[in-house]
Protein backbone atom coordinates (compact mmCIF):
# COMPACT_ATOMS: atom_id res chain seq x y z
CA UNK A 1 0.00 0.00 0.00
CA UNK A 2 2.95 2.36 0.54
CA UNK A 3 3.64 2.33 -3.22
CA UNK A 4 0.29 3.90 -4.08
CA UNK A 5 0.57 7.32 -5.74
CA UNK A 6 -2.85 7.75 -7.39
CA UNK A 7 -6.35 6.46 -6.71
CA UNK A 8 -9.35 6.61 -9.01
CA UNK A 9 -12.91 6.27 -7.75
CA UNK A 10 -16.02 5.41 -9.71
CA UNK A 11 -18.73 6.89 -7.51
CA UNK A 12 -22.16 5.31 -7.17
CA UNK A 13 -25.00 5.25 -4.68
CA UNK A 14 -23.96 2.10 -2.78
CA UNK A 15 -20.96 0.31 -4.36
CA UNK A 16 -17.86 2.38 -5.19
CA UNK A 17 -15.04 0.98 -7.31
CA UNK A 18 -11.49 1.80 -6.17
CA UNK A 19 -8.50 1.63 -8.53
CA UNK A 20 -5.00 2.47 -7.23
CA UNK A 21 -1.65 2.49 -9.03
CA UNK A 22 1.98 3.14 -8.11
CA UNK A 23 4.40 5.64 -9.61
CA UNK A 24 5.04 3.41 -12.63
CA UNK A 25 1.34 3.01 -13.36
CA UNK A 26 1.12 -0.60 -12.14
CA UNK A 27 -2.13 -1.63 -10.48
CA UNK A 28 -1.73 -1.98 -6.71
CA UNK A 29 -5.36 -2.09 -5.60
CA UNK A 30 -8.57 -2.89 -7.44
CA UNK A 31 -11.57 -3.30 -5.18
CA UNK A 32 -15.28 -2.61 -4.91
CA UNK A 33 -16.34 -1.29 -1.50
CA UNK A 34 -19.61 -0.26 0.01
CA UNK A 35 -20.31 3.42 0.50
CA UNK A 36 -20.04 3.37 4.28
CA UNK A 37 -16.64 1.62 4.20
CA UNK A 38 -14.89 3.86 1.65
CA UNK A 39 -13.53 6.45 4.06
CA UNK A 40 -12.27 3.77 6.44
CA UNK A 41 -10.34 2.16 3.58
CA UNK A 42 -8.83 5.43 2.38
CA UNK A 43 -7.93 6.46 5.94
CA UNK A 44 -5.58 3.47 6.16
CA UNK A 45 -3.59 4.58 3.12
CA UNK A 46 -0.94 7.32 2.91
CA UNK A 47 -1.92 10.74 1.55
CA UNK A 48 -2.13 10.95 -2.24
CA UNK A 49 -4.29 12.28 -5.03
CA UNK A 50 -7.79 10.81 -5.36
CA UNK A 51 -9.58 11.34 -8.66
CA UNK A 52 -13.29 11.14 -9.44
CA UNK A 53 -15.74 12.30 -12.07
CA UNK A 54 -17.86 15.39 -11.49
CA UNK A 55 -21.26 14.01 -10.51
CA UNK A 56 -23.82 14.13 -7.75
CA UNK A 57 -22.01 13.72 -4.43
CA UNK A 58 -18.52 14.36 -5.83
CA UNK A 59 -18.04 17.57 -3.84
CA UNK A 60 -19.18 15.84 -0.65
CA UNK A 61 -16.63 13.09 -1.08
CA UNK A 62 -13.96 15.66 -1.95
CA UNK A 63 -14.54 17.52 1.31
CA UNK A 64 -14.35 14.28 3.26
CA UNK A 65 -11.09 13.36 1.52
CA UNK A 66 -9.59 16.73 2.45
CA UNK A 67 -10.28 15.91 6.12
CA UNK A 68 -8.26 12.70 5.69
CA UNK A 69 -5.35 14.61 4.18
CA UNK A 70 -5.86 13.45 0.59
CA UNK A 71 -5.93 15.71 -2.46
CA UNK A 72 -9.28 15.37 -4.30
CA UNK A 73 -9.23 15.80 -8.07
CA UNK A 74 -12.63 16.19 -9.72
CA UNK A 75 -12.75 15.95 -13.51
CA UNK A 76 -15.46 16.37 -16.12
CA UNK A 77 -16.73 13.02 -17.40
CA UNK A 78 -15.97 13.98 -21.00
CA UNK A 79 -12.27 14.31 -20.10
CA UNK A 80 -12.22 10.83 -18.53
CA UNK A 81 -14.06 8.95 -21.29
CA UNK A 82 -11.14 8.82 -23.80
CA UNK A 83 -8.95 7.05 -21.23
CA UNK A 84 -11.26 4.06 -20.81
CA UNK A 85 -9.54 0.95 -22.13
CA UNK A 86 -12.50 -0.10 -24.24
CA UNK A 87 -15.24 2.30 -25.22
CA UNK A 88 -17.47 -0.71 -25.88
CA UNK A 89 -16.86 -2.29 -22.45
CA UNK A 90 -18.17 0.21 -19.93
CA UNK A 91 -18.27 -1.03 -16.34
CA UNK A 92 -17.34 0.31 -12.92
CA UNK A 93 -13.86 -1.23 -12.91
CA UNK A 94 -12.95 0.23 -16.31
CA UNK A 95 -14.38 3.61 -15.32
CA UNK A 96 -12.29 3.71 -12.13
CA UNK A 97 -9.18 2.76 -14.11
CA UNK A 98 -9.92 5.52 -16.63
CA UNK A 99 -10.29 8.05 -13.81
CA UNK A 100 -6.96 6.97 -12.36
CA UNK A 101 -5.25 7.34 -15.75
CA UNK A 102 -6.86 10.69 -16.55
CA UNK A 103 -5.89 12.32 -13.26
CA UNK A 104 -2.21 11.56 -13.92
CA UNK A 105 -2.16 13.59 -17.13
CA UNK A 106 -0.07 16.76 -16.73
CA UNK A 107 -2.49 18.91 -18.75
CA UNK A 108 -5.70 17.68 -17.09
CA UNK A 109 -8.16 20.33 -15.86
CA UNK A 110 -9.91 19.82 -12.56
CA UNK A 111 -13.13 21.15 -11.06
CA UNK A 112 -12.84 23.35 -7.97
CA UNK A 113 -14.28 21.78 -4.84
CA UNK A 114 -17.35 23.66 -3.61
CA UNK A 115 -17.83 24.50 0.03
CA UNK A 116 -20.92 23.55 2.00
CA UNK A 117 -22.05 27.19 1.93
CA UNK A 118 -21.70 27.41 -1.85
CA UNK A 119 -23.70 24.24 -2.39
CA UNK A 120 -26.33 25.40 0.08
CA UNK A 121 -26.78 28.64 -1.86
CA UNK A 122 -26.98 26.72 -5.15
CA UNK A 123 -29.78 24.65 -3.64
CA UNK A 124 -31.90 27.81 -3.52
CA UNK A 125 -31.23 28.44 -7.20
CA UNK A 126 -31.90 24.83 -8.26
CA UNK A 127 -35.16 24.51 -6.33
CA UNK A 128 -36.33 27.91 -7.53
CA UNK A 129 -35.61 26.95 -11.13
CA UNK A 130 -37.49 23.68 -10.68
CA UNK A 131 -40.53 25.52 -9.37
CA UNK A 132 -40.43 27.92 -12.31
CA UNK A 133 -40.43 24.99 -14.73
CA UNK A 134 -43.26 23.38 -12.77
CA UNK A 135 -45.24 26.63 -12.88
CA UNK A 136 -44.81 26.83 -16.66
CA UNK A 137 -45.99 23.25 -17.13
CA UNK A 138 -48.91 23.82 -14.77
CA UNK A 139 -49.96 27.01 -16.58
CA UNK A 140 -49.90 25.24 -19.93
CA UNK A 141 -51.97 22.40 -18.54
CA UNK A 142 -54.50 24.85 -17.13
CA UNK A 143 -54.75 26.74 -20.43
CA UNK A 144 -55.27 23.49 -22.29
CA UNK A 145 -58.11 22.40 -19.98
CA UNK A 146 -59.87 25.76 -20.22
CA UNK A 147 -59.44 25.86 -24.00
CA UNK A 148 -61.50 22.66 -24.23
CA UNK A 149 -64.48 24.71 -23.04
CA UNK A 150 -63.78 27.79 -25.14
CA UNK A 151 -62.03 29.79 -22.41
CA UNK A 152 -58.85 31.52 -23.62
CA UNK A 153 -56.31 32.54 -20.96
CA UNK A 154 -53.41 35.03 -21.33
CA UNK A 155 -49.97 33.49 -21.87
CA UNK A 156 -47.78 35.13 -19.25
CA UNK A 157 -47.79 33.68 -15.75
CA UNK A 158 -48.54 37.05 -14.14
CA UNK A 159 -51.44 37.78 -16.50
CA UNK A 160 -52.79 34.28 -15.93
CA UNK A 161 -52.83 34.70 -12.14
CA UNK A 162 -54.58 38.05 -12.41
CA UNK A 163 -57.18 36.94 -14.94
CA UNK A 164 -57.89 33.48 -13.58
CA UNK A 165 -60.40 34.37 -10.81
CA UNK A 166 -62.45 36.52 -13.18
CA UNK A 167 -62.37 33.93 -15.96
CA UNK A 168 -63.48 31.16 -13.63
CA UNK A 169 -66.32 33.25 -12.23
CA UNK A 170 -67.50 34.40 -15.67
CA UNK A 171 -67.42 30.92 -17.20
CA UNK A 172 -68.40 28.87 -14.18
CA UNK A 173 -71.71 27.96 -15.77
CA UNK A 174 -69.93 26.66 -18.89
CA UNK A 175 -67.62 24.37 -16.91
CA UNK A 176 -68.86 20.98 -15.67
CA UNK A 177 -68.37 20.08 -12.03
CA UNK A 178 -65.30 17.91 -12.60
CA UNK A 179 -63.65 20.58 -14.74
CA UNK A 180 -64.38 23.26 -12.12
CA UNK A 181 -62.70 21.17 -9.44
CA UNK A 182 -59.62 20.58 -11.61
CA UNK A 183 -59.32 24.25 -12.51
CA UNK A 184 -59.64 25.36 -8.88
CA UNK A 185 -57.01 22.83 -7.76
CA UNK A 186 -54.60 23.94 -10.48
CA UNK A 187 -55.19 27.60 -9.67
CA UNK A 188 -54.50 26.98 -5.99
CA UNK A 189 -51.29 25.11 -6.86
CA UNK A 190 -50.21 28.01 -9.08
CA UNK A 191 -50.67 30.47 -6.22
CA UNK A 192 -48.64 28.22 -3.92
CA UNK A 193 -45.80 27.99 -6.44
CA UNK A 194 -45.83 31.74 -7.00
CA UNK A 195 -45.56 32.36 -3.25
CA UNK A 196 -42.66 29.93 -2.91
CA UNK A 197 -40.80 31.45 -5.87
CA UNK A 198 -41.28 34.93 -4.42
CA UNK A 199 -39.88 33.77 -1.07
CA UNK A 200 -36.79 32.28 -2.69
CA UNK A 201 -36.32 35.39 -4.83
CA UNK A 202 -36.32 37.49 -1.69
CA UNK A 203 -33.81 35.22 0.05
CA UNK A 204 -31.48 35.17 -2.96
CA UNK A 205 -31.79 38.95 -3.22
CA UNK A 206 -30.81 39.31 0.43
CA UNK A 207 -27.70 37.23 -0.19
CA UNK A 208 -26.79 39.35 -3.21
CA UNK A 209 -27.13 42.50 -1.08
CA UNK A 210 -25.10 41.16 1.85
CA UNK A 211 -22.26 39.69 -0.23
CA UNK A 212 -19.61 42.18 -1.35
CA UNK A 213 -18.63 40.21 -4.47
CA UNK A 214 -22.28 39.86 -5.54
CA UNK A 215 -22.84 43.62 -5.12
CA UNK A 216 -19.86 44.39 -7.36
CA UNK A 217 -21.12 41.97 -10.03
CA UNK A 218 -24.66 43.39 -9.85
CA UNK A 219 -23.32 46.81 -10.87
CA UNK A 220 -23.03 45.47 -14.42
CA UNK A 221 -26.07 46.17 -16.61
CA UNK A 222 -27.99 42.97 -17.28
CA UNK A 223 -26.80 41.28 -14.07
CA UNK A 224 -29.55 41.17 -11.46
CA UNK A 225 -29.49 39.71 -7.94
CA UNK A 226 -30.26 36.18 -9.17
CA UNK A 227 -27.33 36.12 -11.61
CA UNK A 228 -25.02 37.95 -9.21
CA UNK A 229 -25.72 35.42 -6.48
CA UNK A 230 -25.19 32.48 -8.85
CA UNK A 231 -21.84 33.76 -10.16
CA UNK A 232 -20.20 34.16 -6.76
CA UNK A 233 -17.58 31.44 -6.41
CA UNK A 234 -13.91 30.67 -6.90
CA UNK A 235 -13.20 32.81 -9.95
CA UNK A 236 -9.47 32.57 -9.21
CA UNK A 237 -9.63 28.90 -10.23
CA UNK A 238 -9.78 30.09 -13.85
CA UNK A 239 -6.68 31.56 -15.46
CA UNK A 240 -8.55 34.22 -17.42
CA UNK A 241 -11.97 35.41 -18.46
CA UNK A 242 -12.01 33.31 -21.60
CA UNK A 243 -11.54 30.12 -19.60
CA UNK A 244 -14.42 31.14 -17.35
CA UNK A 245 -16.61 31.80 -20.40
CA UNK A 246 -15.57 28.44 -21.86
CA UNK A 247 -16.71 26.62 -18.72
CA UNK A 248 -20.15 28.14 -19.31
CA UNK A 249 -20.32 26.95 -22.93
CA UNK A 250 -20.60 30.39 -24.56
CA UNK A 251 -17.47 30.14 -26.69
CA UNK A 252 -17.49 28.72 -30.26
CA UNK A 253 -16.44 25.19 -31.13
CA UNK A 254 -13.23 24.88 -33.10
CA UNK A 255 -12.80 22.79 -36.25
CA UNK A 256 -9.33 24.00 -37.14
CA UNK A 257 -6.89 22.09 -39.33
CA UNK A 258 -3.93 22.84 -41.58
CA UNK A 259 -3.38 26.24 -40.02
CA UNK A 260 -6.89 27.39 -40.92
CA UNK A 261 -9.15 28.39 -38.07
CA UNK A 262 -12.80 27.38 -38.30
CA UNK A 263 -15.21 28.40 -35.57
CA UNK A 264 -18.65 26.85 -35.25
CA UNK A 265 -21.58 27.22 -32.87
CA UNK A 266 -21.18 27.69 -29.14
CA UNK A 267 -20.30 24.54 -27.20
CA UNK A 268 -23.20 24.72 -24.68
CA UNK A 269 -21.03 22.85 -22.19
CA UNK A 270 -20.68 23.45 -18.49
CA UNK A 271 -23.18 25.24 -16.26
CA UNK A 272 -26.39 25.50 -18.29
CA UNK A 273 -28.19 27.39 -15.52
CA UNK A 274 -25.65 30.22 -15.32
CA UNK A 275 -25.37 30.31 -19.12
CA UNK A 276 -29.13 30.81 -19.34
CA UNK A 277 -29.06 33.62 -16.79
CA UNK A 278 -26.27 35.42 -18.64
CA UNK A 279 -28.06 35.19 -21.98
CA UNK A 280 -31.29 36.45 -20.42
CA UNK A 281 -29.34 39.32 -18.93
CA UNK A 282 -27.75 39.97 -22.32
CA UNK A 283 -31.23 40.33 -23.82
CA UNK A 284 -32.08 42.98 -21.23
CA UNK A 285 -28.77 44.76 -21.88
CA UNK A 286 -29.37 44.81 -25.64
CA UNK A 287 -32.88 46.19 -25.29
CA UNK A 288 -31.58 48.95 -23.01
CA UNK A 289 -28.78 49.81 -25.47
CA UNK A 290 -31.16 49.93 -28.45
CA UNK A 291 -33.60 52.20 -26.61
CA UNK A 292 -30.88 54.63 -25.56
CA UNK A 293 -30.43 57.70 -27.82
CA UNK A 294 -27.15 57.67 -29.82
CA UNK A 295 -25.85 60.72 -27.97
CA UNK A 296 -26.27 58.99 -24.58
CA UNK A 297 -24.64 55.66 -25.44
CA UNK A 298 -21.47 54.71 -23.60
CA UNK A 299 -18.73 52.52 -25.11
CA UNK A 300 -20.46 49.23 -24.27
CA UNK A 301 -23.86 50.38 -25.53
CA UNK A 302 -22.36 51.63 -28.79
CA UNK A 303 -20.53 48.34 -29.24
CA UNK A 304 -23.76 46.38 -28.64
CA UNK A 305 -25.70 48.40 -31.22
CA UNK A 306 -22.96 48.00 -33.85
CA UNK A 307 -22.66 44.27 -33.05
CA UNK A 308 -26.40 43.66 -33.42
CA UNK A 309 -26.41 45.43 -36.79
CA UNK A 310 -23.43 43.41 -37.99
CA UNK A 311 -24.13 39.84 -36.82
CA UNK A 312 -27.83 39.83 -35.97
CA UNK A 313 -29.89 39.65 -32.81
CA UNK A 314 -29.23 36.10 -31.53
CA UNK A 315 -25.49 36.01 -32.20
CA UNK A 316 -25.17 39.38 -30.52
CA UNK A 317 -26.89 37.99 -27.40
CA UNK A 318 -24.27 35.25 -27.07
CA UNK A 319 -21.45 37.74 -27.64
CA UNK A 320 -22.83 40.03 -24.93
CA UNK A 321 -23.17 37.09 -22.53
CA UNK A 322 -19.56 36.15 -23.31
CA UNK A 323 -18.41 39.69 -22.54
CA UNK A 324 -20.42 39.73 -19.32
CA UNK A 325 -18.81 36.47 -18.24
CA UNK A 326 -15.33 37.88 -18.82
CA UNK A 327 -16.14 41.08 -16.94
CA UNK A 328 -17.61 39.06 -14.06
CA UNK A 329 -14.41 37.01 -13.89
CA UNK A 330 -12.30 40.18 -13.73
CA UNK A 331 -14.48 41.64 -10.97
CA UNK A 332 -14.34 38.47 -8.86
CA UNK A 333 -10.78 37.30 -9.50
CA UNK A 334 -9.15 40.71 -9.14
CA UNK A 335 -11.50 42.19 -6.55
CA UNK A 336 -12.22 45.17 -8.78
CA UNK A 337 -15.24 47.46 -9.01
CA UNK A 338 -17.04 47.82 -12.31
CA UNK A 339 -16.28 51.09 -14.09
CA UNK A 340 -18.44 51.63 -17.15
CA UNK A 341 -16.25 54.42 -18.51
CA UNK A 342 -13.07 52.37 -18.20
CA UNK A 343 -14.53 49.19 -19.73
CA UNK A 344 -13.87 49.11 -23.48
CA UNK A 345 -15.63 47.30 -26.30
CA UNK A 346 -12.82 44.87 -27.10
C-alpha positions in Angstrom: 0.0 0.0 0.0 2.9 2.4 0.5 3.6 2.3 -3.2 0.3 3.9 -4.1 0.6 7.3 -5.7 -2.8 7.7 -7.4 -6.4 6.5 -6.7 -9.3 6.6 -9.0 -12.9 6.3 -7.8 -16.0 5.4 -9.7 -18.7 6.9 -7.5 -22.2 5.3 -7.2 -25.0 5.3 -4.7 -24.0 2.1 -2.8 -21.0 0.3 -4.4 -17.9 2.4 -5.2 -15.0 1.0 -7.3 -11.5 1.8 -6.2 -8.5 1.6 -8.5 -5.0 2.5 -7.2 -1.7 2.5 -9.0 2.0 3.1 -8.1 4.4 5.6 -9.6 5.0 3.4 -12.6 1.3 3.0 -13.4 1.1 -0.6 -12.1 -2.1 -1.6 -10.5 -1.7 -2.0 -6.7 -5.4 -2.1 -5.6 -8.6 -2.9 -7.4 -11.6 -3.3 -5.2 -15.3 -2.6 -4.9 -16.3 -1.3 -1.5 -19.6 -0.3 0.0 -20.3 3.4 0.5 -20.0 3.4 4.3 -16.6 1.6 4.2 -14.9 3.9 1.7 -13.5 6.5 4.1 -12.3 3.8 6.4 -10.3 2.2 3.6 -8.8 5.4 2.4 -7.9 6.5 5.9 -5.6 3.5 6.2 -3.6 4.6 3.1 -0.9 7.3 2.9 -1.9 10.7 1.5 -2.1 10.9 -2.2 -4.3 12.3 -5.0 -7.8 10.8 -5.4 -9.6 11.3 -8.7 -13.3 11.1 -9.4 -15.7 12.3 -12.1 -17.9 15.4 -11.5 -21.3 14.0 -10.5 -23.8 14.1 -7.7 -22.0 13.7 -4.4 -18.5 14.4 -5.8 -18.0 17.6 -3.8 -19.2 15.8 -0.6 -16.6 13.1 -1.1 -14.0 15.7 -2.0 -14.5 17.5 1.3 -14.4 14.3 3.3 -11.1 13.4 1.5 -9.6 16.7 2.5 -10.3 15.9 6.1 -8.3 12.7 5.7 -5.4 14.6 4.2 -5.9 13.5 0.6 -5.9 15.7 -2.5 -9.3 15.4 -4.3 -9.2 15.8 -8.1 -12.6 16.2 -9.7 -12.8 15.9 -13.5 -15.5 16.4 -16.1 -16.7 13.0 -17.4 -16.0 14.0 -21.0 -12.3 14.3 -20.1 -12.2 10.8 -18.5 -14.1 9.0 -21.3 -11.1 8.8 -23.8 -8.9 7.0 -21.2 -11.3 4.1 -20.8 -9.5 0.9 -22.1 -12.5 -0.1 -24.2 -15.2 2.3 -25.2 -17.5 -0.7 -25.9 -16.9 -2.3 -22.4 -18.2 0.2 -19.9 -18.3 -1.0 -16.3 -17.3 0.3 -12.9 -13.9 -1.2 -12.9 -13.0 0.2 -16.3 -14.4 3.6 -15.3 -12.3 3.7 -12.1 -9.2 2.8 -14.1 -9.9 5.5 -16.6 -10.3 8.1 -13.8 -7.0 7.0 -12.4 -5.3 7.3 -15.7 -6.9 10.7 -16.5 -5.9 12.3 -13.3 -2.2 11.6 -13.9 -2.2 13.6 -17.1 -0.1 16.8 -16.7 -2.5 18.9 -18.8 -5.7 17.7 -17.1 -8.2 20.3 -15.9 -9.9 19.8 -12.6 -13.1 21.2 -11.1 -12.8 23.4 -8.0 -14.3 21.8 -4.8 -17.4 23.7 -3.6 -17.8 24.5 0.0 -20.9 23.5 2.0 -22.1 27.2 1.9 -21.7 27.4 -1.8 -23.7 24.2 -2.4 -26.3 25.4 0.1 -26.8 28.6 -1.9 -27.0 26.7 -5.1 -29.8 24.6 -3.6 -31.9 27.8 -3.5 -31.2 28.4 -7.2 -31.9 24.8 -8.3 -35.2 24.5 -6.3 -36.3 27.9 -7.5 -35.6 26.9 -11.1 -37.5 23.7 -10.7 -40.5 25.5 -9.4 -40.4 27.9 -12.3 -40.4 25.0 -14.7 -43.3 23.4 -12.8 -45.2 26.6 -12.9 -44.8 26.8 -16.7 -46.0 23.2 -17.1 -48.9 23.8 -14.8 -50.0 27.0 -16.6 -49.9 25.2 -19.9 -52.0 22.4 -18.5 -54.5 24.8 -17.1 -54.8 26.7 -20.4 -55.3 23.5 -22.3 -58.1 22.4 -20.0 -59.9 25.8 -20.2 -59.4 25.9 -24.0 -61.5 22.7 -24.2 -64.5 24.7 -23.0 -63.8 27.8 -25.1 -62.0 29.8 -22.4 -58.8 31.5 -23.6 -56.3 32.5 -21.0 -53.4 35.0 -21.3 -50.0 33.5 -21.9 -47.8 35.1 -19.2 -47.8 33.7 -15.7 -48.5 37.1 -14.1 -51.4 37.8 -16.5 -52.8 34.3 -15.9 -52.8 34.7 -12.1 -54.6 38.1 -12.4 -57.2 36.9 -14.9 -57.9 33.5 -13.6 -60.4 34.4 -10.8 -62.5 36.5 -13.2 -62.4 33.9 -16.0 -63.5 31.2 -13.6 -66.3 33.3 -12.2 -67.5 34.4 -15.7 -67.4 30.9 -17.2 -68.4 28.9 -14.2 -71.7 28.0 -15.8 -69.9 26.7 -18.9 -67.6 24.4 -16.9 -68.9 21.0 -15.7 -68.4 20.1 -12.0 -65.3 17.9 -12.6 -63.6 20.6 -14.7 -64.4 23.3 -12.1 -62.7 21.2 -9.4 -59.6 20.6 -11.6 -59.3 24.2 -12.5 -59.6 25.4 -8.9 -57.0 22.8 -7.8 -54.6 23.9 -10.5 -55.2 27.6 -9.7 -54.5 27.0 -6.0 -51.3 25.1 -6.9 -50.2 28.0 -9.1 -50.7 30.5 -6.2 -48.6 28.2 -3.9 -45.8 28.0 -6.4 -45.8 31.7 -7.0 -45.6 32.4 -3.3 -42.7 29.9 -2.9 -40.8 31.4 -5.9 -41.3 34.9 -4.4 -39.9 33.8 -1.1 -36.8 32.3 -2.7 -36.3 35.4 -4.8 -36.3 37.5 -1.7 -33.8 35.2 0.0 -31.5 35.2 -3.0 -31.8 38.9 -3.2 -30.8 39.3 0.4 -27.7 37.2 -0.2 -26.8 39.3 -3.2 -27.1 42.5 -1.1 -25.1 41.2 1.9 -22.3 39.7 -0.2 -19.6 42.2 -1.4 -18.6 40.2 -4.5 -22.3 39.9 -5.5 -22.8 43.6 -5.1 -19.9 44.4 -7.4 -21.1 42.0 -10.0 -24.7 43.4 -9.8 -23.3 46.8 -10.9 -23.0 45.5 -14.4 -26.1 46.2 -16.6 -28.0 43.0 -17.3 -26.8 41.3 -14.1 -29.5 41.2 -11.5 -29.5 39.7 -7.9 -30.3 36.2 -9.2 -27.3 36.1 -11.6 -25.0 38.0 -9.2 -25.7 35.4 -6.5 -25.2 32.5 -8.8 -21.8 33.8 -10.2 -20.2 34.2 -6.8 -17.6 31.4 -6.4 -13.9 30.7 -6.9 -13.2 32.8 -9.9 -9.5 32.6 -9.2 -9.6 28.9 -10.2 -9.8 30.1 -13.8 -6.7 31.6 -15.5 -8.5 34.2 -17.4 -12.0 35.4 -18.5 -12.0 33.3 -21.6 -11.5 30.1 -19.6 -14.4 31.1 -17.3 -16.6 31.8 -20.4 -15.6 28.4 -21.9 -16.7 26.6 -18.7 -20.2 28.1 -19.3 -20.3 27.0 -22.9 -20.6 30.4 -24.6 -17.5 30.1 -26.7 -17.5 28.7 -30.3 -16.4 25.2 -31.1 -13.2 24.9 -33.1 -12.8 22.8 -36.2 -9.3 24.0 -37.1 -6.9 22.1 -39.3 -3.9 22.8 -41.6 -3.4 26.2 -40.0 -6.9 27.4 -40.9 -9.1 28.4 -38.1 -12.8 27.4 -38.3 -15.2 28.4 -35.6 -18.7 26.8 -35.2 -21.6 27.2 -32.9 -21.2 27.7 -29.1 -20.3 24.5 -27.2 -23.2 24.7 -24.7 -21.0 22.8 -22.2 -20.7 23.5 -18.5 -23.2 25.2 -16.3 -26.4 25.5 -18.3 -28.2 27.4 -15.5 -25.6 30.2 -15.3 -25.4 30.3 -19.1 -29.1 30.8 -19.3 -29.1 33.6 -16.8 -26.3 35.4 -18.6 -28.1 35.2 -22.0 -31.3 36.4 -20.4 -29.3 39.3 -18.9 -27.8 40.0 -22.3 -31.2 40.3 -23.8 -32.1 43.0 -21.2 -28.8 44.8 -21.9 -29.4 44.8 -25.6 -32.9 46.2 -25.3 -31.6 49.0 -23.0 -28.8 49.8 -25.5 -31.2 49.9 -28.4 -33.6 52.2 -26.6 -30.9 54.6 -25.6 -30.4 57.7 -27.8 -27.2 57.7 -29.8 -25.8 60.7 -28.0 -26.3 59.0 -24.6 -24.6 55.7 -25.4 -21.5 54.7 -23.6 -18.7 52.5 -25.1 -20.5 49.2 -24.3 -23.9 50.4 -25.5 -22.4 51.6 -28.8 -20.5 48.3 -29.2 -23.8 46.4 -28.6 -25.7 48.4 -31.2 -23.0 48.0 -33.9 -22.7 44.3 -33.1 -26.4 43.7 -33.4 -26.4 45.4 -36.8 -23.4 43.4 -38.0 -24.1 39.8 -36.8 -27.8 39.8 -36.0 -29.9 39.6 -32.8 -29.2 36.1 -31.5 -25.5 36.0 -32.2 -25.2 39.4 -30.5 -26.9 38.0 -27.4 -24.3 35.3 -27.1 -21.5 37.7 -27.6 -22.8 40.0 -24.9 -23.2 37.1 -22.5 -19.6 36.2 -23.3 -18.4 39.7 -22.5 -20.4 39.7 -19.3 -18.8 36.5 -18.2 -15.3 37.9 -18.8 -16.1 41.1 -16.9 -17.6 39.1 -14.1 -14.4 37.0 -13.9 -12.3 40.2 -13.7 -14.5 41.6 -11.0 -14.3 38.5 -8.9 -10.8 37.3 -9.5 -9.2 40.7 -9.1 -11.5 42.2 -6.6 -12.2 45.2 -8.8 -15.2 47.5 -9.0 -17.0 47.8 -12.3 -16.3 51.1 -14.1 -18.4 51.6 -17.2 -16.2 54.4 -18.5 -13.1 52.4 -18.2 -14.5 49.2 -19.7 -13.9 49.1 -23.5 -15.6 47.3 -26.3 -12.8 44.9 -27.1 
